């Protein structure tokens, strides 16, 4: 019944619009076409000015209501620089927007059709067109240069003291691999991927550098004031590492590793105090539509001190230890921890088993 009423209402509105247009035509015939057009243009001119004034008031109200809400606090060194670019770009485009729109509406009001006035037709004006094209191109070039400068910086070589974290996306989760005490990530081979045997990333256990690599799922630990370089890849479709509070974004492409680096400046605990939200968490979201479960592909980022990170990492088992425990459950955690894995004899057996 409700749908029927909506349809009837729409039909009636259309009928009213048609009738008003017909009545307007009849009035123009009675008054004379030229006089009717002049009267209509005068009404439109005043409506343009009303729309301009109301529009500017609306922009001001929206600005006041959304002040400080459109962009969350930048929580990285690079994020602050990117915010500056956004602000400068916003100022430039705002100036151009207000000048052009105010002139557009004012000219429509000031020079509307009147008795005794005839519009001058100018098909082109080469000097004017060259001038505004050159100015626009120059401003955009400056903005692009600043943007490329920041882009090359965050995708270029990271500082020597940067920690390295490998980020792998797959439908619909994020996996993070830390290099462990040796600061070296072990070799991987996609043919070795086997989640059932605790090898979700395809690590090659014959490479000793893999023996202390720690893997976490959907939780990324970072150190405050320490640069971090993300090595990003995907196991299936294109995903995207979206880091809104750090102002970072990078595609995760199957078969084509990508990278970026940044320096977090605010811990999660400090951000909770700043926002007044006890449930606040940094989020890593997939910013590329990747399937039906795309909306669930989120990870939590914990920014903490170096001491807190070291304590967390010390309490984790390496992925190698977890995988070897599956192959030989009789081996105790104490033995594995002492050796960083399995004894040599058992380790060699495990490698044979994984090869099979």
N, C-alpha and C positions, 0 to 999 in steps of 0.2 A: 504493500500500500504506500509506504514511504517513497519507494522508487517511482511509482506512478505519479505521485504529487510533485516530485522533483522534475520529471519529464514535462508535466503539464505547465509547471511554473516557467521552465525554460522556453517552452513553445509560446506562452503568453508574452514573455519578455521580448522574444523575437518579433512577434506580431506588433507589439507596441513600438519597437524601433522602426519597423517598416512603415507604420502609420505616421510616425513623427516625420520620417523622411519625405513621405508623400505630402504631408501638410506643409513642410518647408518648401517643397517645389511649387505648391499652389501659391504660397505667399510671395515667392520670388516672381511668379508670373504676374501677380496683381501689382506688386510694387515696381516691377522692372528688374531685369536680371542684374544689371550693373549696380543698382542701389542695394539690392538684396545681398550681393557679394560683399559690398563695402561694409554693410551692417554686420554681416557674418565675420568678416576679417577683424572688425573692431572688437567684437566679443572674444574672438580667439586671441587677440593681442592681450587683452586684460587677463584672460585665462592663463596665458603664458607667464605673465608677471606673477600671478597668484601661485602658479605651479613652481616657479623659481624660488619665491620667498618661502613657501611651505617646504620645498625640497631642501633648502639650506638649513631651515630650522630642524628638519628631520635628521639631516646629517650631523648637526651639532648635538642633538639629543642622543643619537646612536653612539657618537664619540664619547659622551659623558657616561653613558650606561655601560659601554664596553671597554672603557679605559683600563688598561692593565690586565684585561681578560683575553684578548686576542692572541697574545704571545705569552706562553709560560716563562718563568724565569730561566734565563740561559745558564746552564750548569756546566759549561765548558769554556775554555779560553777561546776556541774557535767559534763557539756559539755567540759569544759577545761580539766578535768581529762581524759575523754574519748578520746579527741584529743591527749593527751600525749601517750595513749596506741596505737592509730592509728599510730602515728609517730614512736614509738619504733618498732612496728610490721613491718612498712614499711621499716625501716632501716635494720632490721634483714633479711627480705625476699629479699630486694634489694641486700645485700651483697651476700647471697646465690645464687640469680639469676645471678648476674654478674660473680661470680666465676665459677659456673657450666656451664653457656652458653659460656663464653670465653674459658674455657677448652675444651668444646665439639667441638666448631668450630676450635680451634687451633689444637687439636689432629687429627681432620679430615684432616687438611691441612698438619700437620707435618708428619703424618704416613700414607699417602695415598699409594696406590699400586705403587711400583717401581720395576724395574728389580733387582733381587738379594735380595729382601726383602720378608720375609714370616711372616705373623701374628702369634703370639703365642696364642694358645687357652687356656683360663683359665675358666673352667666350674663354679668354685665357689672359694670364698675366705672368709671363716668363720670369721676370726678376723676382716677383713675389713668391712664386712657386719654388724657384731655385733657393731662395733665402730660407724659407721655412723647412724645406727638405734638408738643406745642409745643417741647419741648427739642430733639427731632430736627429739626424744621423750622428752628429758630433756628440750630443748628450748620450745617446744610446751606446756609442762606442766607448765613452768614458765609463759608463756603468758596466759594460761587458768586460772591459779591461780589469776593473776592480773585482768583478765576479770570477774571472779566470785566474786572477792572482790567488784568491782564496782557494779555488778549486785545485790548482796545481800544488798548493801548499798541503792540503789535507790528503791528497792522493799521492804525494811525493814521499821521499824517504822520511821515516820517523826518526826522532832523536835516539841516540845510542842507548839511553836508559829506559826506552819504552818497553813495556811488557807486551807480549804477543799473545793474542787469543785467536784461535781458529773458530769461525762461525759457519755452521752448516745448517742449511734449511732443507726441510723435506715436509711433505704434506702429513700432518700439519703441526710441526714442532720445530724448535730450534735446539741444536746441540753445540756445546762450547767445549773446546779442547785447550788445555793449558799445558805448556811444555815441561812443567815440573822443575826440579832443582837444577837440571843441566841446561835449562833455557833453550832447549832444542826440540822442535816438534819432529817426531819420527815419521818415517815414510808411510804413505798410504797407497792402496791399490783398490780400485772399485770392485775388482773381482773377489776381494776378501771380505766384502761387506756381508755380515751375517749377524743380525741382532739376536738370533736365538743362541748364539755362542758368545754373547757379550762383546761383539765387535761391530757396532753400528756404523762406524766410520771407515771400516776397511783398513785398519792399522796392520802393518807388517811386523809381526812379533819377532822376526829374525833381526830387526833393527834395534839395537840396544837403546837408542834414543826414545823408543816407544815405551820402554818399561816403566817410566815414571810420569808419563802423560796422564793427566786427570781429565775426565770427561764429565760434564754436567748437562742436564737436560732442563731447558726452559728457565734456568737461573744463571745469570752472568754476574760474576764478581769482578769489580774494578777497584783500583786504588786511587784515592783522591790525590790530586796534584801530581800524578804520575802519568805521562803519556801512555796511551795504549794503541797498538796497531792491530786492526781487525783484518784477518785473512778470510775472505767471504766466498762461499761456494754453495752449490745446491746439488741435491741428489736426484731431483726429478724435473720440476718445472721452474720457471723463473719466479723467484720470490724477491723481496726487497727488505733490506734492513732499515727500518725507520726508527730514528732516535730523536723524537721531538724536543726533549729538554736539552739535548746536546746540539741540536740543529744539524744533525747528520742524516744522510740518506744515501744508500748505495744498493744497486741491484745485486742479487745472488743468482748467478747464471750457471746452468749446468755445463760443465766442461771448460768454463772460462773463469778462473778465480779473479776476484776484484779485491781492492783493498782501500782502506782509509785509516787515518789516525786522528786522535783528539786527546785533550787533557781534561778530565773531569775536575771541577773546582769545588763542588758542594757535595758532602756526603748525604746519604739517605737520611740519617738522623738529623742533620742540619736542615734538610729540606722539609722534614716533618714539622720542625719548629717554624720555619719561614711561612709555610702554607697553613699551619694550624690544623692540618689534616693528619690525625694519628694513623690513618690507613694509607697514607701516601706511599707510592712506589714508582720508581722509574720504570718505564715500559719500553720494550723493544717490540714493535709491531711490524707485521708484514704489510708493506704499503703497495703490494702488487697483487691484484686479484688472481688467486692461484687455485681456485676450486671451491667446492661446496663448503668446506670447513675453513675457508679463509679467515672468517671473523674470529676463529678460536686460536689462530696462530700468533700467540703473544708470549713474550718472555719477560720475566722480572729482572731488573738490573739492580744490584746492590753495590753502592759506592761506599767504601769504607777505608779506614786507615791501613797502612802497610802492615802493622802489627795484627790487626783483625784479619786481613787477608791471609797472612802467613799462618795464623792459627786455624783458619778454615781449611787451607790447603793441606796442612799437616794432618788434619783429621779425615782426609779423603783417601780412599784406596785408588790406586791407579787402575786404568782400564785393563792393563795387562794382568794385574793381580786378580781382578774379577774374572777375566777370561780363563786364566790358568786354574782358578778355583773350580770353575765349571768342569774342566777337563780332569782334575784330580782333587776331588773334595776332601781327601784324607790329609792333604797338606794343611798345616795350621796357618792361621794368619800371622803368628809370631815368626814362623820360619820365612814366610813370604816377605814380611816387613824387614827382617834382618838382611835378606838378600836383595830386596827390591824386586823380587819376583820368585821364581822357583830355583831350587838347586840345579846345577848344570845338567845332571843326567835327566831329571824330570823335565827340565826346560826343553831339552832337545826332543824328547818324546812329544811334548806338547806342540812343538813346531811341526813335527811330522803329522800329528793329528790334524792341525789346522790346514796344512797343505792339502791333505786329503779332502 
